[in-house]
Amino acid sequence: MDLSSLTIDIVAASYVAALSAISKQTFQEAFGAQNSESDMTAYLAKSFSTEQLLKELHTPGCTFYFARIDGKVIGYMKLNTGAAQSDLQESDSLEIERIYILQPWQGTGIAAAMMELAIDTAKKIEAQSIWLAVWEHNDRAIRFYTKFGFTAFGRHPFILGSDVQTDIMMRKMLV
Ligand SMILES: CC(C)(COP(=O)(O)OP(=O)(O)OC[C@H]1O[C@@H](n2cnc3c(N)ncnc32)[C@H](O)[C@@H]1OP(=O)(O)O)[C@@H](O)C(=O)NCCC(=O)NCCS
């Protein structure tokens, strides 16, 4: 896989339509088969509308990144610090709330490049730890995070439409 044209850049609010499109496409690809159509439709409409994403793009401490190959968006990541974190909200931690790559680009090193960027960002702001939450049945993602030194430290609920699921919270210490 030729990654020479890979770029990973902060998403400006003017790209909200592209952000909505890649968010919906990657979530559907990743979880569509294991969830009911009505739960998926409700979740995609609520979480990935341009209105909701615009709110997040303007939230202090919340930053989105696009991964592009030859200029085409093939993945994205959402990092939160401070009060923007979805849980924990420690002043000295950074959350990876989302990291999603289109299927053809999984296993190519692009997700690893995004993870390295997240870890570098956390180190730059002198965060003590970097954390995330992952669906308990998402074996591939759990394996990916484990490779990077994340270990489980808790669980919290994740609501997908009408379905209450369990996320494993994983953390990597940086100091
Ligand atoms: C999670 C994600 C970002 C990881 O990126 P990736 O490029 O697929 O990661 P890698 O291929 O480097 O690592 C995945 C590891 O899981 C392994 N793996 C693949 N399928 C697996 C499975 N079904 N069960 C367990 N491990 C699996 C791979 O072999 C690899 O481990 P290895 O390097 O030891 O061989 C990417 O798969 C993705 O975007 N998935 C869909 C969205 C998603 O689930 N995002 C995370 C939400 S919390």
The ligand as a Tripos MOL2 file, in Angstrom:
@<TRIPOS>MOLECULE
LIG
   48    50     1     0     0
SMALL
NO_CHARGES

@<TRIPOS>ATOM
      1 C1         -9.7340    0.1690   14.9610 C.3       1 LIG1
      2 C2         -8.9010    0.6080   13.7640 C.3       1 LIG1
      3 C3         -8.7000    2.1260   13.8030 C.3       1 LIG1
      4 C4         -7.5270   -0.0600   13.8850 C.3       1 LIG1
      5 O1         -6.7620    0.2060   12.7390 O.3       1 LIG1
      6 P1         -6.1580   -0.9910   11.8590 P.3       1 LIG1
      7 O2         -5.3960   -0.3920   10.7450 O.co2     1 LIG1
      8 O3         -7.2710   -1.9230   11.5220 O.co2     1 LIG1
      9 O4         -5.2080   -1.6380   12.9480 O.3       1 LIG1
     10 P2         -4.0670   -2.7430   12.7580 P.3       1 LIG1
     11 O5         -4.3290   -3.5960   11.5590 O.co2     1 LIG1
     12 O6         -2.7500   -2.0480   12.8780 O.co2     1 LIG1
     13 O7         -4.2660   -3.5710   14.0990 O.3       1 LIG1
     14 C5         -5.3830   -4.3670   14.3210 C.3       1 LIG1
     15 C6         -4.9440   -5.6550   15.0070 C.3       1 LIG1
     16 O8         -6.0750   -6.4780   15.2600 O.3       1 LIG1
     17 C7         -5.8910   -7.7470   14.6310 C.3       1 LIG1
     18 N1         -7.2150   -8.1940   14.2400 N.ar      1 LIG1
     19 C8         -7.8310   -8.0930   13.0550 C.ar      1 LIG1
     20 N2         -9.0560   -8.6190   13.1190 N.ar      1 LIG1
     21 C9         -9.2070   -9.0780   14.3820 C.ar      1 LIG1
     22 C10       -10.2460   -9.7370   15.0900 C.ar      1 LIG1
     23 N3        -11.4020  -10.0230   14.4880 N.pl3     1 LIG1
     24 N4        -10.0380  -10.0730   16.3780 N.ar      1 LIG1
     25 C11        -8.8860   -9.7770   17.0240 C.ar      1 LIG1
     26 N5         -7.8580   -9.1400   16.4040 N.ar      1 LIG1
     27 C12        -8.0270   -8.7940   15.1080 C.ar      1 LIG1
     28 C13        -4.9570   -7.4900   13.4950 C.3       1 LIG1
     29 O9         -4.3100   -8.6730   13.1040 O.3       1 LIG1
     30 C14        -4.0170   -6.4880   14.1480 C.3       1 LIG1
     31 O10        -3.1240   -7.0920   15.0490 O.3       1 LIG1
     32 P3         -1.6080   -7.4900   14.6250 P.3       1 LIG1
     33 O11        -0.9600   -6.2190   14.1690 O.co2     1 LIG1
     34 O12        -1.0410   -8.0420   15.8900 O.co2     1 LIG1
     35 O13        -1.7490   -8.4890   13.5230 O.co2     1 LIG1
     36 C15        -9.5560    0.2100   12.4130 C.3       1 LIG1
     37 O14        -9.6600   -1.2030   12.3300 O.3       1 LIG1
     38 C16       -10.9410    0.8060   12.2290 C.2       1 LIG1
     39 O15       -11.0850    1.9440   11.7640 O.2       1 LIG1
     40 N6        -11.9780    0.0280   12.5430 N.am      1 LIG1
     41 C17       -13.3610    0.4290   12.3610 C.3       1 LIG1
     42 C18       -13.7660    1.5380   13.2890 C.3       1 LIG1
     43 C19       -13.4960    1.2280   14.7340 C.2       1 LIG1
     44 O16       -13.8040    0.1560   15.2410 O.2       1 LIG1
     45 N7        -12.9200    2.2250   15.4050 N.am      1 LIG1
     46 C20       -12.6050    2.1490   16.8120 C.3       1 LIG1
     47 C21       -13.7950    2.4900   17.6100 C.3       1 LIG1
     48 S1        -13.3860    2.4510   19.3490 S.3       1 LIG1
@<TRIPOS>BOND
     1     1     2 1
     2     2     3 1
     3     2     4 1
     4     2    36 1
     5     4     5 1
     6     5     6 1
     7     6     7 2
     8     6     8 1
     9     6     9 1
    10     9    10 1
    11    10    11 2
    12    10    12 1
    13    10    13 1
    14    13    14 1
    15    14    15 1
    16    15    16 1
    17    15    30 1
    18    16    17 1
    19    17    18 1
    20    17    28 1
    21    18    19 ar
    22    18    27 ar
    23    19    20 ar
    24    20    21 ar
    25    21    22 ar
    26    21    27 ar
    27    22    23 1
    28    22    24 ar
    29    24    25 ar
    30    25    26 ar
    31    26    27 ar
    32    28    29 1
    33    28    30 1
    34    30    31 1
    35    31    32 1
    36    32    33 2
    37    32    34 1
    38    32    35 1
    39    36    37 1
    40    36    38 1
    41    38    39 2
    42    38    40 1
    43    40    41 1
    44    41    42 1
    45    42    43 1
    46    43    44 2
    47    43    45 1
    48    45    46 1
    49    46    47 1
    50    47    48 1
@<TRIPOS>SUBSTRUCTURE
     1 LIG1         1 GROUP 0 **** ****
